[in-house]
Amino acid sequence: MSNLIRRNSFFDDFITKDLFEFKPRFNQSDLTLPSVNVKELDRSFEIHVAAPGIKKEDFKINLEQNVLTISSENSTENEEKDENGAFTRREFNYSSFSRAFTLPETADPEKIEAAYEDGILKITVPKKEVMMQNMKTIEVK
């Protein structure tokens, strides 16, 4: 009986932990949210969204109450039928994401631009033009 219970390290480490460990090894949100980089430049903010394989028509970019929302939904369905019309294989896929960013007060929401190239969605949010006042030196008496 003790031989049945005894385990070796190969079985414990490889089989048991890999097959019967039900804890996810990654965060589920990592599968659906694309990576985003936000960069502040002198005259604008740039938001780069890594979203390869998404068509530019599938992106929705909305601005509401100073919150910029970037989202996309995509669904595909493939099916194969035999000569009798019965399904031999049917597959479908659905993916979506949504990211929201609160714009700072220095952002100019009227001049936001977006472009999609090589799997990267680039959104440029210009800063408001600040009137530079003439500097005046005040003499101390």
Secondary structure by P-SEA (a helix, b strand, c coil): ccccccccccccccccccccccccccccccccccbbbbbbcccbbbbbbbccccccccbbbbbcccbbbbbbbbbbbbbbbcccccccbbbbbbbbbbbbbbbcccccccbbbbbbcccbbbbbbbccccccccbbbbbcc
